[in-house]
């Protein structure tokens, strides 16, 4: 572009406008407002749920594992993804997102913007991979006694790594400038080599995302119905894992938008980025739900026990004030608030067993790596034994 007059380039749109439409370089229509609002909100939820997850595993259950490390990596790449999109929306790398390309001059298409587009693509693929690996690694800790589920998880891990790594390498190989291009990021050879293949990779990836999300969602749902639990408890356990269906819906919506997107990528990518950022946020949040559930359930049990104790104490005080003869004797003995029993943080073990309270105050050690739930594993083993005999 250096050989052209900048004044001329400032009057030429990146793509021809539709018939009867004039380019508007000064005050173009933009559709970036929803994305600009949601990106900081998504970043907040991603960071919050990851911090709570690590806290529960490190301080409550004392069972940090590889799935937690993968979740932290997914959070780092997701925050990078949100940060780059935020910079693209606020002019740090060229405020072009949400604007029609025919409202952008050739001079306005900057190197920084093209680099940001490539960074978003790479960070999205990396985050998608690490989110799915986080969930599969969690399943590997929970469903070890079931051979066919174990194989589904391991096959899923291998396929995710191979597919996303291949897509990331292919995108970099196609879109990074080469010395032979003769013009860097904005040269005609670089654009011809990158644009169409990258769009095709994105469409293939969107379909794979939707299919793989459904695959990951089905793994726990295939095991729970066979357990010898009451229907209420089965539904409760299924509900915890079924929260991932929300991420599946976002993934399917993102696939539809990518498949129908045209060449006006600064405008068409807004709904795609909305669906993709929603998918990543929900993916990380849903991967944390089975872990942070322990904290919320334990807290609710503690509050319930405290409220019941205070009510009993209030009734006790009321009975004492209505009986003066007994009151003096009780005053000599002294009174105190009843002690609030400490909740035992056993996660889904407490949930599956119906939240029964133990009669002792000793807190049981939690070892999620070896036993997701003793009764749960026993039921799974019985199912497999029954299948083998059949």
N, C-alpha and C positions, 0 to 999 in steps of 0.2 A: 504493500500500500504506500510505501514511502515515495514512489515515483509520481503519485497523484497529488493534485493540489488539495490541501485540507479543506479549503473553502468549498470545493466541489463535492468532496466526500461528505461534508456536513449536510448536503441537500439530497443525498441518495439514500433511500430506505434500504434496510437489510434485505427485505423481501417485497415484492410488488403488492400494493394494496388491492383489495377486491374492487371490482368495477363500481365506479361512482363514489369511491371513498378516497379522501385526500389524506396523506400522511400528516400527523400532528406531532411535530418534534418538540413543541414548546410546552403543551399541557395535555399529555396523552391520558386516555382513560386507563385506570389500573384496577386490577382485581386482587391486589395483594393484602387487603385489610384483614380478612379472616385468618390467613396464615400468620400475619404479623402479630395477631392477638394470641393465637394458640401456641406458637412455638415456645414462648417463655413459660406458659402454663405446663406444657408437656415436659419441658426441662425440669421444672420444679417437682413434678410427680415422679419422674424417673430418678432424680437424685434422692428424693425423700424415701421412696420405697427401697432403694438399694441400701441406703444408710440403715434403715430399720432392719432390713434383712441381715446385714452383716452384724448388727448389734445383737439380734436374737441368736444367731449362730455362735457368736463369740462369747456373749455374756450370759445367755439364758440356757441354751442347750449344750454349749461347749462342744460343738460339732462342726466346725468350719471344714469345708470340703472343696473339691475341684469345681463344683457347680457354683459356689460363691465367688471363686476367683474368676470364672467365666462371666458371671453376672457383673462383676466390677469392670472387666474389660469391655463388656457390652455397653455399660453405662458411660465409660470414657469415650468410646466411638460414637455413641448416641449424642452425648453432649457436644462432641465435635461437629456432628451432623447438624444439630440445632444451631450451633454457633455460626457455621458457614452460611446456612440459610438466612439467619438473622442479619449477617453482614451484607448479604445480597439484597435483602429487603430495605436496608437502611443506607445504601449508597457507599458502604465501605469498600466493596469490590465492584461498584457499578450498579446503580439502582435501576435495573432493567426488568426484574421479575414482576409479572403481572401486567406487563405492557405488550401490546401487539408488536411484532417485529417490523411491521410496516410503519410503526410510529417511532422506530429507532433508526437513527442514521448510521451509515457504515462507520463513520468516525466514532460513534457512541459504543460500538461493540468492542470492548477493551480486552486486552490480554488478561487482566485480573478477573474479569467476568468469566472468560472461558476456563481459566484455571479453577475458579470456584465451582463451576459446573462439574468438572472432572473430580474435584475433591468431594462434592456431594455424592456423586455416583459411587465412588470408592467407599466412602464412609457408610453409605446406606447398605451396600453389599456386605461390608465387614460387620456392621451391627446386626443385620439379619442373620448372618451365620452364627455370631456369638450368642444371640438370644436363643436360637434353636438349640445350640449346643448346651446352653445353660439348662434348658428344660430337659433335654435328653440325659444330661449328666445327673440331674435330680432324679429322674425316673430310674436311672441305673442304681442309685442308692436305695430306692424304695421297692423296686420290683425284682430283686435278685433271685428269689426262690422260683420264679416262673421262667422256664427255659425259652419258650417261644416269644415271650415279651422281651426277654433279654436279647434275643437275636434281632427283633424288630428295632430295639434301641441302638444296638451296635451297627446295624446296617444303616440306620438313619444318620448316625454320626459320620460314618465314612462318606455317604452320599452328600451330606451337607458340606463337608470340608472340600471334597473334590469339585463340586459344582461351583460354589461361591469363589473358591480360590482360582478356578479356571476363568470365571467371568472377570474377576478383578485383574488378573494378568492379561487377559485378552483386551480389556478396555484400555489398560495402560499402554500395551503394545501398539494399539491402533491410534490412540489419541495424543500420546506424547509427541512433541515435534521432533523431527529428525534433521540432521545436518543437510540432507539432500532436498529438504522442502524449500529452502531458500527464503523463507519468510516467517519462520517461527509459528506461533500459535494461530495466527490469522491468515496463514498462507493458503492458497487454493489447494495444493496437494494434501496438506494436513487436514483441511476441512473435508475434502472428498474421501480421504481414507477413514476419517473418524465418524462423521455425522450419521450416515445411513447404517453402517454396521453397529454403531453404538445404540442406535434406536432399536435395531433388531435384537441385540443382546438384552436391552431393557424389557422388551416385550416377552422374550423367552423367560427371563428372570421373574417377571410378574406372574406368569402362569405357574412356574415352579414354586414361587412363594405360596400361592394359594393352595396348591396340591400338598406341599410339604407341611403347611400349617394344619391342614385337615388330618394328615398322617400323624403328626405329633399329638394332636388332640385325641385321636382315637386310641392311642396306646393305653392310657389308664382306664378309659371307658370300657375296654374289652375285658378287664380283669375284675372290676368292682361288682358287676351284676352277678357273678358266680359265687360271691361270698355268702356265707350263712349268717346274714345280718337281717335285722328287721328292715322293712321297706323304708322307714323313716331315716334310719342310719345310712342305708345305701344312697338314698337321695342326697343326704348331707355330704357324703364323701364325693359323690359325683359332682355336686354343685361346686365344690372347691376347685376341681380340675376343669369343669365346664366353663369357668370364667374365660378360658382361652378361646372360646367360640367367638367372643367379641373381636379379638384380634384377627380371627379367621375372616370375619365379615369385612373388616377394614382391608385385609389383604385382597379379598375378592374384588372389592370396590376399586382398589388401586390398580388391579390387573385390568379391569374394564376400562378405566381412564387411560391407561398406557396403550392399550390395544387400539383405542379410537383416536388417540392424539395425532395431530397433524404435524406439519413442519413449523408451525408458529409456536416454537417451544417455550418462549418466555411467557406466553399467555396460557398455552395448553398445560404447562407443567404445574400451574398453581393447584388445580384439583388433584393432580398426581402427587405433589408434595404434601398436600393436606392428608390424603389417604395414607401415604407412606409414613409420615411422621406420626399419625394416629396409630398405625400398625406397630411401629417400633415402640412407642410409649406403652401401648396396651400389652405388647409382648413382654416387656421388662416387668411391668406391674403384675401381670398374670403369673410370670415365673416366680415372683416373690410372694404371691398370695398363700401358697401352701406352707411357707416358712413363717411369715409375719402373722398368720392366723393364730399361731401359738400365743403370741403376745396379747392379741385382742381377746381371745377366749379366756386366757388366764386373768386378764384385767377385769373382764366382766364378771367372772366368778368371785374375784376379790371384792368388787363393789357390791355384789349381791350379798355376800357373806357379811360385809360391814353393815349394810343397811338392815339386814335381819337382826344383827346383834344390837344395833341402836334401838330398833323397835322393841326388842325384848327388855332392854335396859329401861326404856321409857315406861313400859307396862309395870316393871318391877318397882320403879320409883313411885308410880301412881298407887300401887297396892300398899306401899309403906306409908304414904301420907294419909291413907284412910284408916290405918290401924295404929293409934298412938302407943298402945301397950307393946306391940311388937317392934315398933320403930326404935324405941330406946335400946332394946336388946340388940337389934341389928346394927345400931350406931356403934355400940361397944365392939361388935365384931369387925366393923369396918366394911366398906364397900368399895368396889372398883368396877370400872367398865369391863364387860366380858372381853376376853381376848379374841381378836379377829383371826380366824384360821388362815394360814397362808395357802395360796393356791399352788397346786402342784402343776408345773408347766410340762405337760407330756404331749402337747400337740394333738395330732390326729388320734393318738391313743385315747385321750380323754374324750374326743368327739365320738369315736366309734363305740366306746363303752358307755356312752350316754352321760358323761360327766359325773360319774359316781365319785363320791368323796371317800377318801381313805380314812381309817380310824386312827392313824398315827400321824405325827407331825414331821417325820423324816422325809426329805425331798429325795425322790428316786433319781438316780443318775440317768441321764438321757444319752443314748448312743444311737443316733439316727443312721450312722454309717452301716452298722451291723443289723439293726432291727428298726424298720419303719414302724412296726407295731407287732408285738409278739403274737397276739391273736390274729392279726391280719395276715402275717406270714404263715401261721399255722393253717389258716383257712386256704391260702393259696396252695400250700403243699398238699392239702387234702384234695383239692380240686385236681391237681396234676396227677396224684396217685389214683384217683377215681378214673381219670381219662386213660391212664396206662392200663388199668385192669380191664376197662371196656374194650 
